[in-house]
Amino acid sequence: MSGLTTSSTAPATTSSDAARGMLLGLAGVVMFALSIPMTRLAGGSTVAPQLDPAFVAFGRAAVAGLLSIAWLLATGARRPRGDEWRLLAFTASGVVFGWPLLLGFAVRHVDAVHASVVSGVLPLATAVIAAGVLRQRPSAGFWACALAGLALVVGFAAWRGAGGLEMADGLLLGAVVCASAGYVSGARLSGGMTAEQVICWVLVISLPVTLPLAVLARPTAPVAASAWVGFAYVSLFSMWIGFFAWYRGLALGGTLRVSQVQVLQPFLSMLFAVPLLGEQLDAMTVVFAVAVLAVVWWGKRQPIH
């Protein structure tokens, strides 16, 4: 899962900070790129199921939430105030519940390469939702890119599906919408607290739901050790450490500069899926992925007033 690209922090003032920021941003993107294949590794497939997708989704948030309590106490972070509670809850609905749960069920039915291409439109979806929430007016070029991106992923999903579009594709698009909405809501909180505090408080306020649901969905039969490796990864890195690296990179290197490395994420996810899961890359999948990347890259450069 990728992080917000709308940080309120100031751009870097030195070349050293810019270089460190770019390296941290790249580290964050690499960690997020592993999320899809690691989620597939944790949950398995319909043929060889492993951990329940509900356990993966709620369990990873519960683990990260417990770590967040320790971090908030250690740093003396202030408590949220007023309307911040509502925005935190809405952010949680997207990035803690919607995205992980829908993604987890989707990758039970489609491979990680497939999911990586479809989720590649996440940056454009975030920009569309942000424009609506902030009452901005995207240019015609931006809307053309957004529609082209949607058409590409729908076309790709229909081509890859045995009989056209599958239920998993709907789950993936729903996951993209949930994550985008959560990113925009989280960005609105960054004016009053640091981005690290935002993700930690989002996870902490979710604990009364995620912790008991994780316990209820816990495995009752043995699963492969590799599934636990996938679960540990998405708990520690996808849900927690990745956000710290990403946000710190944006702060040091500048949002506009560092956020451009996000376009690498779908390709990295696809590449990681090959050695981790034994998946195959075919030429047409690469063509679709390049086309989605190009549309997202160009769309991020279109004016929004």
C-alpha angles and dihedrals in degrees: 000000000000123000134234119294095198104082120169093213123111122258120261117275100200135051089236092057091046092053093046090047092052092049092049091046091051090048089053092050091049090051092048092045089060091055097086098048091041091051089052090048091052097046101033122202136290088264095049108018120190125169117009109259088230091057091048092050098044096033095054091051091047093052092047090045093056090049089049092057089057092047094049092049093046093051096041092234116185123246119257116262137212115321091009089082091059093048091047090052092049091048089051091052089060108035101027101037113013103043100041095041097047092041092049094054092042096055090052086071105031130038125255093253090058092047092048093057095046093047090049090092091065095106091052092046089052091052091049093052092044091053091053096046094045092041093237126158113233117205123252088253091058093051090048090054092047092051092044090052092051091047091051096052092044090049091047092048092049091049094049094044117091092228102017124275116013133206089253090063090056089050091051093050089047089051090052091052092048093049093046093051090048092050093051092047091048091050090057088059095054093083092070103031137022119270090246090056090049095057092042094051090045089056095043096052088049094056096089086062104030098047099054092040090051090052091049092048095044116132117269095188131051117275131191118280088237089063090058090049089055091047093049090050097051090045097051104028110020094043102033127000094043091060092052093053093043097048093044089051091053090050096050102036102032127261098253094049101041097040090065090076087070090083087072093061101088091047092049091049090052093047093048091051092062100064096027099048104015092242123158130234117214127193097251092052090053090048092053091046092051090049092050091047092050093049092048092047092050094042092055088059096054116103122257114192 
